[in-house]
Structure formats: C-alpha cells, structure tokens
Amino acid sequence: MEQIKTPFRGIAEDIRGRALWYKQDWTDGIRSGIRILAPTTYIFFASALPVIAFGEQLSRDTDGSLSTVETLASTAMCGILHSILGGQPLLILGVAEPTVIMYTYLYNFAKGRSDLGRELFLAWAGWVCVWTALMLFLLAIFNACDIINRFTRIAGEIFGMLITVLFIQEAIKGVVNEFRIPKGEDPNEEKYQFQWLYVNGLLSIIFSFGLLYTALKSRKARSWMHGTGSCRSFIADYGVPLMVVLWTALSFSVPSQVPSGVPRRLYSPLPWNSESVYHWTVIKDMGNVPPAYIFAALIPALMIAGLYFFDHSVASQMAQQKEFNLKKPSAYHHDILLLAFMTLLCGLLGLPPSNGVLPQAPMHTKSLATLKRQLIRKKMVKTAKESIKQKATNSEIFYNMQDVFIEMDSTQLTKSVGKELENLKEAVMKAENKEANRKENGTGTFDPEQLIDPYLPVRVNEQRVSNLLQSLLVAGAVFAIPLIKKIPTSVLAGYFAYMAIDSLPGNQFWERFLLLFITPQRQYKVKEEVHASYVEMVPFKSIACFTLFQLAYFMLCFGVTWIPIAGILFPLPFFILIGVRQYVLPKFFQPHHLRELDAAEYEEVIVARASHPLGLSAEDAESTYFGNTEVGMDLSDGELLDELTTSRGEVKRRTLSFGEEKHLQERY
C-alpha cells in the first residue's frame, strides 16, 4: 500500500540517480575508442540472429502479416530509444519468443472473426498495445517494481524451461513442415512434387542438425585444446553466426538439376515493398475496429503487461547482478515507464513490441567486463598464505596482495586500485584482533580462501555507446533483407534447437530433474565435481519433491499454451506462482531448504577434500576444474567468464565445501 500512496516516487528517484551519470555514460564509451567495437559486434549477432528467427516464425504463424522486417525494425527502434533514454543502458531489448506467442494467439483470434479478420489484425493488435502501455504506465507510476523480488528463481526457471520447450517445438515443427506443401502454394509446381518435397525434407534435416551440432561445438571453443587463445575466443564469440553463414553457403552447393526453391529459404517482403510500408499507417485502421473488440483487447493486454513487467525487470536484474560490481544505480521504474511508451509506439506503427531479453542482457554486461578473477585470486591467495607462514602482520599481508593485484591488472592507476580494494583492506584489518577472529572463525588467523572472494572486484565498462551502435547495426540489417532472405528456413529451425539446448546448462530445475535419475549409489559422483550448494545442504527427498512440484507446474503452464484462443492466458500461472511460493510451499518445505532450492544466487561448491576419492584439496580441485592458471598459461578472460556464468548469463557464486572449510580452519 505504501507504493500506491507515493506515486512517481520510484520514477523520480531513478531519474535523479541516473541523471548524475548520464554524461559519463557517453564519455566512458567514447573514450574506449575502437575497443568498444568488440562487445558491440558480439552483442549485435547475439541479438539479431534470434530476431531474424522469430521473424520467420511470425511470418509463418500470421500468414505473412508480420515478418523479419517488422521484428528487426522494432528491435532497432526500441534499442536506439533505450540506449539514449533508458535508465540501465546495459539492458538489451528485442522481440522475444513470448511476444511471438502472444501475437500468434491474437492473429488466430482475429482471423476467425468476420468483423476483424486478417485485414484488421494489426489494428486490433494496436489497441492491445495501447491497453498494455496504459497498464505499464500505471505499474511504473505506482512503484510496482518494488515487488520484483517476489519473482524468485522457481518462477524464472519454469518460465525459462517453457521457452526452451517451445523452441524445441518450433524446431521440430520447422523440419516437419519442410516435407509439406506450404499453405496457399500451387501443388502442381515442380518443387512441390513428391520427389522434390522429399529431397527438400532430407536437406532440411542435414542443414538443421548440421547447424545445431556446429553451433554447439563452436560455442565451447574457448575450452578447446587446440588453437591460440585469440582464435578460440573469436570462434566462441562469433562461431554461431559464422555457422549460419557456412550452412547457408553450403545450401547453394546443391546440383543445378534441383528446381529453384529447394531448399526453401526465408520469406520476407523487402522494407520498401507495399506489404512493409503498410505497417507505418496501421493507426488509420484502428478507428475501424468495432468498440466491443477494443474493450476485449483489455484481456490479452493484461497478460502482456504482466509478462513484459516480469520479463523486462528480470532481464534488467540479470544485466546488473551484484557480482558484476556495477557502480551506477538501477532504474527499474524509469525503464518500465519507457517500455510503456515504446510498446505504445510499436502498436501504433504495426510492429511487435520489444522488451528486455535473456540471455542477451547479461551477455552484454559480461562482454564489457574485464575479469581476471580466477588468475588474480589464485595468485593473491598464494601470496597471502606465504605471508602468513612468514608471520607477517595483517597490514603487510594486505599490501602484498595489493601488489599482486596491481602487477596482474595494470589497467588502472594505483590510486584507483587502492579505492577498489578498500573493502578487502578493511576486512583484512578486522582480522588483526585475533580474539575477535577466534570467536567468528574458530581460528586466530584469517582464511584468505574465504576472505578474498567477496572483495575481489569485477570491472564493467558501464556506458551507452555499445548498445546504441548494436541497435544501429540491427537497423542496418533491415536493409540487408535481400541477403537475409538467402538463409534456408531449415537453418533457422536448427538455430531454434540450438537456443533451446544452449539454455539448459545453469537452469537448476533441469539439473535437479537430471539428478532424479541418478541412483543413490552413484550420487557421490555429483559431489566429486563442482556442484550446486543445495546438493550438500538439502536432503535428496526434499530435492526430489521440490523438483516434482516444479515439473508438475511446468506441465500445467505448457498445457495452457495448447488451449485454442485461451492459450493467451499462459502468463497467468506465473502470477499465481508468486502466491504459491510465498504462502503454500513454506508449509511443505523447511525454510532453510526452501532458501537453498529457491536461492537468489547460483551458488556452486568447489570439490572438497572430504568427498574427493583422490584426497584433492579445494585448491587442487579448483586447479583441476579451471586448469593451471599460472602466469604464462593460455587462459583468456572470456574462458574464465564462461566458467563463472551460466548460459543465461547468471554469475555463479563459488564457495568451499564444508569439509574443506573445516580442513582450512584446522590448518590455519
């Protein structure tokens, strides 16, 4: 109720907070010079490829009413506006799968109504966007973002799994359709004769699985044994778009006797064709929509507003996780206000709206991070332990560690480094009082393994230039449609499968689901590797019950998407889940178990001496997991970041296992 009593409070605070940094947002990006182009091109490909795939899906599901031109135009326009006016410039916007699903439901509803039909579909969708924008305006004005923390991991993981399954469904549908004659086509054409349909289908299997396999392999290039670090990093960052180009090129190698149209390629009108130009004048048709349907648009608008509020805020959260050590304030309320304006604008222009997207938002932050965390950490821990053995004072220990930090990260001035390590210095100095330290840790000397991690800084270049440039590149892609149309539709089907499979690692719902199939006699194997903290903290029975509940709820959400017309209500179960999580689940699970299973952070435990059959210490196990990180070894920042983040961009929090903590306490 406090939020309602103070309207505009959150927006005003966000604007005041970000206004102080606005000039620096631009100067920091400009000062980066040519180096800003690397993260710009990286996030451009990560953003543009899904939007092209979603455009092809929309074109197929709406009988060509919307296409890749519209998805690219919306992504570019909203991206440019957000990079200039948005509160959190690290947030990447784009047309996402939930928008595609909602617009498909809207189209299916409209085409079955004689007084709407295909002709007024976009005009009616415009009214849906008007109502959606109004609701988002109200959410921003009355500080609804204050409750965003109610959306816990359980909701995000079920939503992520739903999108994954829908991607797989879309990939399978895409390949199956390659064996069929498209709607509205002449079955007497040569390319639709049985033998050529069969050839087209077989080629689609080759291209889709080829793209899937090579994309997944290139995504992991940083961990390859062969090639230089820069070469592996290039393949890992740009391998997926390169594989799209490669398989598109291979599709032109079919014999000349094969009729034109085999294999099938992406269909999209050119931006200057009448079908595309019409969208800019949709507002003229909005007055022709019957009043009953204008008010009926409130129902889908309510679902879309809730969906955008959830999706946009979570994407923003992921882009500014505390582990990224961002210095500038968040602006959730202001960004929802801007999202409302952009949704309204897109609706009036006949475009599908864009919102914050995962995993592109945290990928953008990650690409701007200069992180040598593991390299620096290992060297600092080693230095601290050597200093402890030499009975150095805590002051000497800290300055020895600071010297190592400066030596291994020479990108900042010494004065600036001193500021960044101020918290570490304070923590080390607190350990000067051995009696106080005994009470806290049961030892007279601080443990560098546990002390350094929370205070080792991650540096992110927080600026607006990369987001603006990548959005301008997306805008340029609109005029590259003649080239984009050469991509086979089967390659895009393979890309949907790639997005689905690549999103699974790091989803604890998926990891716990796989854990159910490990027999009790083999579960010790899980603890021999780096594993999630709940494996040690929560009994297996509770893990199984929680996972089965998530599975049942996921099946409910997925089932709703199959209901004709009413499937538009698929976001509703996610809103209900807030109450279920807050009031129902605590009655069936211990509070500390629930905190672990539904934790805000992705916490991993390093292999413990107590559980490792070879008796490896945490330091040895970490070295095994990350590789030898001594100076001179070929280990890039990007490879370390891949190890420390999940596929959806969530930063993993690493801790020692309990057996190792006890060992270190006895040792020091």
N, C-alpha and C positions, 0 to 999 in steps of 0.2 A: 504493500500500500504506500510505502514511503516514496517509491518511484513515481507513482501517479500524482502524488501531492507536489512534486517538484518537476514539472515538465521542462524540457530543454536543458536540464542540468547537465546530463551526460554529453550532449552535443556541444554546449558552451565550454565545458572542461576540455573536451577533445580538441576543439578549435584553438583554445588558448594554449594548450600543451604543444600542439604541433606547429603553431604559428612561429614559435621561438626557433624552430629548427628548419623552417621552410627554405630559407636562403641556403643554409648549409646542405640541405638535401640535393640541391643542384650543384653547388660548388664542389662537393665531395665527388660527385660523379664526373664532372668536367675535369677535375684535377687527376683523375685516374687515367686520363688520356686514352691511348689505344688499348690499354689493358681491359677497359670496360667492354670491348667487343667480344671477348671470350665468353663471359657469362651471358651476354646479350644473344649471341647466336645459339648458344646451348639451350637457353630457355625458349627461344623462338621455335626451334624444331620440336622441343618438348610440348609446346603449346599448339603449334599449327597442325601437326600430324593428327592428333585426336579430333580437332575441329573439322578437318577435311573428312575424316572417317564418319563423324557424326552428321556432317552434311550429306554424305552419300546415304546414310541410314534414314535421315529425314526425307530425302528425295524419294526413296523407295516407299516409306510408310505414309507419305502425304501425296502420293501420285504426282510428284513434281511441283507441288505448291511452294515448297521450300527446298533449298538446295545448298550446296557448298558455298555458293556466292554469299548467301544470307548469313551462314554461320561464321564465315570469315569476316564479313563486314561488321557483324555485331561484336565479335571478339576484338577487332581492331578499334572500333569506335569506343567501346566501353573501356578498353585498355588504355587508350590515349587519355580519355577523360579522367580515369582513376589515377594514372601516373601524374597528372597535373594537379588534380583537385582532391585526390584521395588522402585519407589520414595515414594509412600504412602503405607506403609505396612498394614494399616488398611483396605485397599480395598480388598474385597473378589472376586475371579474370579471363573467362572463356565460356563458350556454350558447352554445357556438360550433359552427360547421359540423362540425369533426372529431367532436364529441360526437354530433351528429345522425347522422353517417355510421355511427359505431360502434354506436349504438343501433338503427339500421335493420338492420345485419347481425345483431345479437343477436335482433331480432324475427323476421327471416326464418328464422334457425336454429331459434328456439323454436317458431314456429307449424307447422313441418314435422315436429315430434316429438310423437307421441301422448301421451307421458308428461310433456310440458311444455305445449305448446300456447299459445294466446293467454292462457289463464287464469293460467298460472304464469310468463308472460314477465317481468313486473315483479319477481316474487320471485326468479327466476333472475338478472335484471339486478342485483338487490340483492346477490346473492353475488359477482357480478363486481366490484361496488363495494367489497365487503368485502376481497377479494383485492387490488384496486387500492390501497386505502387502506393495507393492510399493506405493500405494496411501496414506496409513497411514504413511509411512516414509516421504513422501512429506509434509503431514499435520503437522507432528512433526517438520520437518526441518524449515518450513516457518511459524512457530509460530501460527498455526490455533487456538490453544486453547485460544488465546487472545479474541476470539469472542464467547466463550462458553456461556457467559451471555446472548447472543441473544436467546438462548433456554429458554424461560420463562415458568412459571407454566402452561400456556394453552397447550403448546406442550407436556410437561411431563404428564399432566393429561389425555389428549386424548390418548397418547401412552399407559399409564397405563390402561385406560379403554379398549383399544383394546386388550391388553394382557389378561385382565380379561375375556372378552367375548370369546376370543379364548380358554382360559382354560375351560370355561363352555361348549363351543362347543366340546372340546376334551373329557370332562367328559361324555356328552350325547352320543357322538359317541362311546365311550368305552363301555357304558352299552348296547346300541343298538346292537353293534357287538357281544355281548355275546349270543344273540339269533340267530346268523347266523353261518354258517359253514365257517371257515377261508379259504382264497384263497389257492389253492394248496393242500388241505386236501382231504382225501378219504371220501366221504359222506356215504359210507357203514359201516364205523366204528361204533361200538355200541354207543360211546359217542356223535355221531352226529345224532342219531335217534331222531325223533321229541320230544318224552317224555323227553329225557335227555337234549336236547337243551333247552327245556322249563324250566327244573329244573335248568340248568346252568344259564339261564337268571334271574330266580327268586332269586337264590342265589346271583347273581351279584348285584341285587337291594338291597338286605339285607346288603351285605358287603359294598357297596359303600355309601349308606345312613348311615349305622352304623358308618363307619369311619368318614364321614363328620360331623355327629352330635357330636360324642365323641371328635373329634379333636377340633371343635369349642368350646365345653364346657371346655375342659382341657386348651385351650389357655387362657381362662379368669379365671383360677384357683386362681390367686393372689387376686382377689376381692371376693372370696368365704367367707361365714360367718364361715364355719366350718374348723377345722384343724389348725395346727400350721403354723406360717409364713414360716418356712423352708420347711415343707411338701407341702404347697401351691405353693411355688416358684419352688420346684422340679417338680411338676406336670405341672406348666405353661411352664417351660423351656424344659422339656423332654416328655411332655404328648403326643405330636403328633407322634414322633417315637414309643412311647410305645403303642399307639393305633394301629399303623401299625402292631406291633408285636402281639398285642392282637387279632386283626381280622384275622391275618394270622394263629395264633394258632387255633382260632375258625373254620377256614376253614378246618382243619383236623378232625373236630368232626362229619363230615357227615357220615352216615351209611356205613358200608363196602359193601353193595349191590350196592352202586353208583359206576359206572365204573371209572377207572383211567382217569384223565383229566377233571373231574367235581369236583370242579370249575376249570376253566382254570388258569394257572399260567404263570408268566413272562417267556418269552423265551429269552435266550441269550446264544451264544456259550461260552464255557469256554475260559479263556485267553490263554491257551496253545493249543487250537484247531486250525486247519489249517485256518478256516474262520477268526479268530482273528489275527493269525500270519501274514496272507497275507497283512494286513494294513501297516505293517512296511516296505514293499517292493513296495508300490504303486509308488514310484518315478521311478521305472524301466519302468512302463507302460506309464508315462507321455509323453515319446517320440513317442508313438503310436497314440496320439490324433491328428487328422487332423489339419493343420495350421488354417483353417477357424474357427474352434471351439476354438482354442487357443485365437484368437483375439476377437471372440464373447464373450469369458469369461469376457471381459472388462465391459460389461453391468451389469451383476449381481455383479461384483466386485465393481463397482461404488456405487451400492446400499448398499452393505455390508459394505464398508469402511465408508460411511456416517452414517450408522446405528451403527457401532461399535464406531465411534468417538463420537456420541451423547450419546449412552448408557454407555460407559466406563467413559466418563467425568462426566455425571450426577451422576452415582454411586459413583465416587470419591468425587464429591461435597457433596453428602449426607453423606458420611463417615466422612467428616471433616467440618460439619456445625459449624458456629461460636459459637453457643450455647454450643458446646462440649468443648470450651475453649482449643483447641489444641495449644501446644507451638511450634511444629515443622512445617517447611514450607511445602506448597503443591509442587507437581511436575507433573503437568498435561502434559507438553510437553514430559518429560522423560518417563512417563508411556505410552503415545501413541506410542513413539518410541519402547518401549519394547513390547507393544501389537502387533506392526507390525512384529517384529521378531518372536513372539510366533505364530501368525497367519500363517506366512510362514512355520514355523517348523511343525505345525499341518497339514497343507496342504500336505507337503512332506511325512508325516507319515500316511496319510489317515485318520486323526482324525478330527472331527468337532471342530473348534476353540472355545476357551473360552474367555470371556471378563468380565468386571466388572458387578456384578449382584445386583439387588434390590429385596427384602429388606435386603439381607444378609450383604451388606457392612455397612450400618448404624447400623444393628443389632450387628455386631462385635464391633463397637465403643461403642454402648450402653452397651454391656456386659462387657466392660473394664472400664466403668465409675463408680466411687464411688460417687453417688449423693444422698445427703440427703437434697436437695434444699428446699423442702417444710417444712420439720421439722425445719431446721435451720432458714429459712426465717421467719416462724411464731414466733419463739422464739425471733429472733433479732428485728422484728417489735414491738413485745410486750415490749421488754426491752427499745427500743428507745422511745416509747410513754410514758412509765413510767418515763424515764429520762426527757422528755420534760415537763411533768406535774410537776416534781420537780425542773424545771427551771435550769437544768444542762446546762453547756456550750457545744458547739458542740464537743469540744475535749473529754469531759467526755462522751458524748453520743456515740462517735465512740469507745472509749476504752471499754465501757460497752458492746457494740455489739461485739467487737472483743473477749472479754472474753467469751461471749455466744458461738461464733463460735468455739473457742478453746475447750470449755467444751464439745460441742456436736460432734466435729470432731477431735478426738485426734490422727488421723493417721499421722499428720505432725508435725514437730518441730515448736515451736512458732515463730522462726525467719522466717521460710518458710511461715507460715500463714500471718505474717506481710507483706511479699512481695506480696502475692496473694491478700490481701485486700488493697493494696496501692491505687488502683483506687477509692475504696469506701471511703477511708480516705480523699483523695483529694476532692471528691465530697461533703463530709460532711463539710470539712473545707471551701469550697467555700460558703457554706450557712451561714458562720459566718457573712458575710456582709449582714445585714438584708435589707438594702435599695436595694441592687442589687437583692436580692432574691424576694423582693416585685415586682420589675419590671418583673422578669421572671415568677413568680408563683402567684402573687397577694396575697402573704402572707409573714409574717415576719419569719416564721419557716419552715424548710424544711419538706417535706412529706416523712416519712420513707417507706410508702407503695410503692411509685413510685421510690424512690431512691435506695433501696436495690436490686431490681430485676436485673438491668443491670450489677451489680458489684458482684453478688454472684457467686463464682467460681464453675465450674464443673470440676472434676478431671478425666482424662482418662490416663490409663497406655499405652502410645504410645510405642510399641515395635514390633518386628518381630517374636518372638517365637511362639505365639499362631497361627498365620497364617501358619507358617511352619509346626507346629505339626498337625493342622487340615488337611492340604494338604497331609501330610504323612499318616494320617488316611484314607483319601479318596483313596490314593494309595493302602493301605491295603485292602480296600473294593473291589478292583479289584479282589483280590484273594479270596474274600468271595462270589464270584458269585454263587457257589453251594448253599449257604444259601439264597442269594437274590432271586434266581430263584423260591423259595418256596412261594414268595408273590403272591397272586391272582391278576390278571390283573384288576379285579373289585375294589380291594382295591386301586390300583393306580388311577382308574377313580374317586373314592371318594376323593383321595388326590388332583387331579386337581380341583375338585369342591371346596375343602377346600381352596386352594391357591386363587381361584377366589373370594370367599366370604370374606376371611380374608383381601384381598387387598382393599376392598371398603371403610371401615371407614377411614377418613382422606383425601380421594380424594374429593376436593371441587367441582369438576364437578358433582360427584354423589350426594353430599349433596345439591347442588343447584338444581339439577334435582328433588330430592325429595321435595324441597321447593316449586316447581311449583304446587304440588298437595295439598298444604295447603291453605285452603280458607282464604281470608283476615281477616275474623272474628276470625280465630284461630291462626293467625301469632304472636300474642302477646305471645303465649305459647313458641315460639322459644326463645324469649328474656328473658324468665323466667329462662332459663338454660344457662350454659356456651355455648357461640355461637361464630361463626366466626365474625371478626370485620366488614366485608362488610355488614352484616345484618343491622347494625346501620348506616353505612356510605353511602350506595348506595341505591337509590330508587328501589322499587320492580320491576318497569317496566324495568329499566336498567339491573337488575339481570336476569330477565326473557329473555330479548333479547340476552344478552351475553351467557346465558346457551343454548338457542335455536340455536345460531350460533355454539357453541361447539358441540351440538348434531348433527347438520347437517354435520359438518366437520368430526365428528367421523363416521357417517354413510357412508360418502364418503370413508374414509380410510378403513373401514370394507368391503365395497363393492369391493374395489380394490383387496382384498385378495381372492375373489371368482372368479376372472378372470383367466381362464386357462393360464398357462405359463406367461402371462403378470402380474400375481399377484406378481411376483418377484419385481415389481416396487412399492410395498406398502410403502416403506420408503419415496418415492418421495413427497407425500403430506405434510410430516412433514418438509421437507426442504423448500417447498413453503410457509408453515405457518410462517416461520421467516419473510418473506417479507410482508405477510398479516397482521401479528401482528404489524409490525413496520410502515407500510405506509397506510393500509386500515382501521383497527379498530379505530385508533385515529380520523378518520373523522366521526365516528358514536357514539362514547362514549366520555364523558367528561374525560380529562386527570386524574383527581383525582379519578374518578370512575374506570377507567381502571387500575390504580395503585392498588386499593383495590382488584378488581376482579382477577387481574393477578399478585398478590403480590409475591415477592421473598420468604417471610416468611409465615408460617402458624400462623396467629395471632388469638387468642381467647380472648373473653371479659368475665370477671367474672361478675356474676349476680349483677345488680345494685339495690340499694335501690329504685331508682325512678321507676323501672319497675317491681319490685317483689311485688306480691299482699300481701305478709305477712310482707313487710317492712324490709326484712333482709338486713343487711349491707353487703358490699363486704367480710368483714372478716368472718361474719356468713355464707354467701353463700359459700365461699371457704371451710369453715369447713364442710358444708353440702356435698359439692362435693367430697372432699378428705377424709372426715371422721375426727374424732377428732385426732389430731396429737400431743397431749401432750406426754411427755416422759412416757413410760410405756405401751403405746398402741402398738398393734402388727401390725405395718405398715413397710414393708420392702422397701429397696431401689428400688428393682425390681418393686414393686407395684407403687411407685411414678413415676418411669421411664415409666411404661405403661400408666399412666395418662398423662404424659407430651410429649409422642411421638405418632405419627400416626402409622398405620400398616406398612407403607412403610419406617418407621424409621425417619420421619421428626419431628424435635423438635418443639413443639408448643410454640409460644411466647404469654405469658399471660399478659393482661393489664386490668385495671379497666374500667368499662363503664363510659360514660361521666357524667351520673347522680351522680355516686359515687365520681368521681373526684371533682365535684362541691361541694358535701357534705363535703368532706375532707378539701377542701380549706376554707369553712366556719367554719369548726370545729377547724382548726389549724391556 
